[in-house]
Structure formats: structure tokens, C-alpha cells
């Protein structure tokens, strides 16, 4: 009797957590999202519970379609909060053989990499017909109006299904420990890719805060090259005018004159001045006759 009471107490754990606001991520007047912190079966594992007392997925009817829409909205909000993990990495649905005494919709990442993924039944619960997706439940309720339960024999057979097929590649094995190691490799690879992308993003942001051409202000901050100051434009204009004047001087000066060293120009100028001061030589009579 005591054992039965203990089992029943455990089955009501999620309901008590919801009512106490414990591990609640999102809550409305119709449903709540709880983080599975006790026995998560993946890196990201949440459950959506309705406030209405519904035993399990087989107790749903067409009248609950609106409630299911609302529960899916909360599930999508929860997935969006996991910004570095896309929605394609999540499964949303129900266990056909749920232990809890309140309907709960699982929102779980498909890595299934967790220390509490200890038994074959834990994997098969989410990766066989023991798990029914939200889309399948919604379609069956809309068409048939109900969800048929699995027979005990079928449920027992599914729980012990072998071999194990990886949900991310073609790997197959009958050894569950080896299979868990394989899932760990997938998760580690995914985490490495996420960290690399995050590092690349931070690197791009760092480059965005600096000028690759090395144009910085005196205070070390970046100078906007596309919108230079008026003083900078005036300074460039003055430099241009000075250069233009130098080119004009170079044209009117003798060949070989170096404007940075005016000595050759001075020598030429003095020679020209000296020649202009020399007395005029008059031709002799004989030379005049020849002319």
C-alpha cells in the first residue's frame, strides 16, 4: 500500500511543480512550460502541461484542439529562446505510455545526449511508435476525434526494440553503451561547430570596430573615412595647391632644378645676371665688312 502511494505521489510530480511555479519557464492561464531538470533525456528537455486535468494523450478529443494550439504556441516560444539551436533540432510530441498522471507534451532536442539516458527503454520511448508527434495527434483528432491507445503487448515489444538506429546518421548497433558513445560524438561535434561559429561572429564584430586601413584618430578611436572633417578637406586642398605651385615652378625653371635644393637654380640665376651685366662687344671694321 505504501509503495502504491509512493508511485502515485511520483506520478503527480509535474502537476505539483506547475502549481508551485517550480522550474516554470513560461506560464499562462491555460498551460505552463516546465524545464525537465530531474530526469532530462537530452541537452534541452521541456514539458508543456495544461492547467486542465487531462490524464494522457488518449484522453484528448476534438474539443481540445484549441488547447493544443495554445500548447504548441508555448512550445515554439520555448524553442525560440534557445537561440543557438534551430527548431529543426527539436521534437514536439507525446508519450503513448506516459508515467505522469497529467497530459504533458515533450519539447526535446534530438541529440538525446544525457546522463539520465541509461536504459534501452529511455531511447525507445522517444524514437519508436511509443512517441507520437504533435502534428500526428492534431491530425488524428481533427479526422477521427480520438487517439487509440497501444495494446500492452505492442507497447512492451516497442520498449525492448533492437538494434538501435542513429537518428542523425546511418549508424546501427545492438550495443546500447556503444550507441550512447556514438550520440556523444554527434553532440560534441555539434557543440564544436556552435563554438566556432560564435568565435567567428565575435571576430567579425571585432573587425567591425576597427579600420582595416589603419585610419585612427589621435585618441585611438576609429575615424570615419567616408565622412572626413572639413579641416581635413581644407588641409588636403592646401597640400594640393602647394604641389601644383611646385609643378608650375618646375616647368618655368631650368631642366634639372631641384626645388628642395635651390642651389642649382641660384647658380643659374647668378650666371644669367652676370651675363646681362657684361659690356656689349662692338664688331671690328673687318668683321663688319664680312657681315
N, C-alpha and C positions, 0 to 999 in steps of 0.2 A: 504493500500500500504506500509506504514511504517512497519507494522507488518510482511508482507511478506518479506521485505528486511532484517528485523532482523532475521527471521528464516533462510533465505538463508545465512546470514552472519555467523550464528552459525554452519550451515552445512559445512562451509568451514574452520572451526577452525583447524582441524588436518592438513590440507594442508598448512595453513599459519604457523603453528608451525614447520612443517618439513622444509619449505623453509627458516625460520628464524633460524633453528638449535636449537629451544627451546625444552627442555625435550627429546632431542635425545640421545639414548643410543648407537646405532650402526648406521652407515650410509655408503652406497656405492653409486656408480653411478647409480644403478638400484632401490634401495629401502632404507628405513630407519626404524629403530625401535624407537618408542616413548614410554615413560613411561606415563601411564594414571594417571595424578596427580589431575585432576579436578573432575572426576566422576568415580573413580575406583570401581568396583563391587566385588573385592576380595582383599586379602592382597597383592597379586602380580598380576598386570594387565598391560600388554603392548599391543601395536598395531603395526603391520608392514604395512607400506604404500609403494606402488610402486611409482616411480617417474613418470611413465607413467600415463596419465589421464584416469583412468578406473572408471566408475561410481559405480558399485557394483558387487557382485559375479555372478549375472545373465548375466553380460556383458562379462564374460570370454569365451574364445574359446580354441581350441587345440593349437593355436598359442601362448598361454600364459603359456603352461606347463613348459617351461624353466624358465620363470619368477617366477612361483610358486615354482619351485625347489630352486631358489635363495632365495625367501622369507622364505622358510622353513629352509634353512641353517642359516639365520639370527635369526629365532625363536629358533633353537637349541642352538646357541651361547648364546642367552639371558638366556635360561633356565640353561645352564651350569654355568653361572655367579652366579646363586642363589645356592651356594654350599651346603647349609644345607637343601635344598628342592629337592627331587628326581624328575626326569622328569615325573614319573607316577602320580604326583600330579598336572599336568598341562593339560589344554585343549587348543587345537590349532584349530581354525576354523573361520567361517564367520557367521555373522548375515544375515538371509534371508531378513529381513526388517531393513536395516541399515538406521540410520538417517543422517549420514555423506554423503557428495556428492563425496567422493573418496573411492575406494575399500580399506578396512582395515581388516587385519587378526588379530584376537584376540589371545593373548598368556596370559592365565589367570589361576591362581591357583584354584583348585576345592573346596576351603574352602568357597568361596562366603560370607566371613565374612567382612562386610564393613558398615560404617555409611551411605553410599550412596545407599545401597541396601534397599530402602524404600518401594518400591511398588511390587505388585504381578508380574507386567509386567517385572520388572528387573530380577526376578528369572526365569520366563518362557522364557525370551529371550535366556537364555543360557542353559536351561535344558528341552527343548521340540524340536520339529522339526523346530522351528524358528532358531535353531543353526545347522549349517552343518559343520562337521569336515573337516579338510584339506584333509584327506585320501579319504573321500567320494567325495569331489569336484574334486580331481585329477582323481579318477576312472571314474566319470561321464564324464568328459571332454575327457578322453582318449577313452572311449567307444562310447559315444553319441555325443561328441563335443560341448555340451552346458549344462547349468543348467536352468531347468524350474522354473519360479517364482511361489510362492504360490498365491492362489486366495485370494482376500480380506476377504472373509468370513472365510476361513481356518485360515488365519493369526489372525483375530480378536478372533476366538474361542481359538486358542492356547495361546494368550496373557492372557486370563482370566481362564486358566485351573486350576481346583481344584480337589482333595486335593493336598497337597504338599508332595512329596516323597523325603526323605533324600537321597542324593547321596553317603552317607558314611555308612549308616546302614538301617534298615527296618522301621525306624520311619516314620509315616504318620500322618498328621493333616490338618485340614481345616483352622486353625487359623494361619495367617501369622506371627503375632508377636511372638506367641509361637514357630513357626518354626524357626525364626531368633535366638531366645534364644537357641534353640537346636543346631543350627550351631555354635553359640558362644562357646558352651560346647565342641564341637569337636575341634574347633580351639585352645582353651585353653589347652585341653589335649595334642594336638599335640605340642604346644609350650613347655609345661612342659617336654615332652619326649625329645625334642630337647635340652632344657637347661640341663637336667640330663645327656644326652649323652656328651654334651660339657664339663660339670663338670667332668665326669668320664675320658674323654680324657685328660683334664688338670691334673687330679690326677695321671694318668699313666705317663704322661710326667714328673711330679714332682718326682715320684718314680724312673724314669729312670735316673734322675740327682743325685741320692743318692745311696750309697751302703747299702743295707738292713743289711748286716753282720756287719756294723759299722766300716769298714776299711776306714779310712780317713787319709790323710796326716796332718802334723802339721799345715799347712796353711789353713785347713778346706776344701780343695778340695778333690775330690774323688780319691782314689788310685786304680789303675788298678791291680786287684788281679791276673788276667790271665797273666800279663807280669810284674813280680816283678823285681826290680832293681838288679844289680849284687851285690851291697853292702848288700842287704837284704839276698841274697842267701849265701854269704860268712858268714854273721852273723849266719844264721841258721846252717851252716856247723860247725862253731866253737862251737856252743852250742851242737851240736850232738856229736862232738869229746869229749868235756868235760864230757858229760853224759856217753859216752862209757868208758872213763877212770875211772869215778867214779864206774861204774859197775864192771870193772876189779879189782879195789881196794877192792870193797866189797867182791868179790869172794876170794881173797887171804888173806883177813882179818878174824879174828875170828868171829864166829857167834855172832850177837848182836852188832857189832861195828856200831856206827852211825857216818858217815863221816862228818856230820855237827857239831858233838861234839867229837873231837878227844880224850877226856879224857879217855874213856874206853880202847881205843887202846893203849894209853900211859901207862896205868896201866898194861895192859897185857904185853907190851914190857918190862917194867921195871922188872916185875916179872920173865920174861924169862931170862933177863940179870943177875938177881940176882942168879937164879938157876945155870946158867952156870959158875959163879964165886965161887960157894961153893966147898970146897975141897972134893976129892974123898974118900969115906969111904971104907977101906980095910976090907974084911971079916976076922973074928977070925978063929983060928985053928979049933975050934969045928964046926963052921958053914961051914968051907971049907970042913971038912970031910963029913958033911951031904951032901954037893953038890956033 
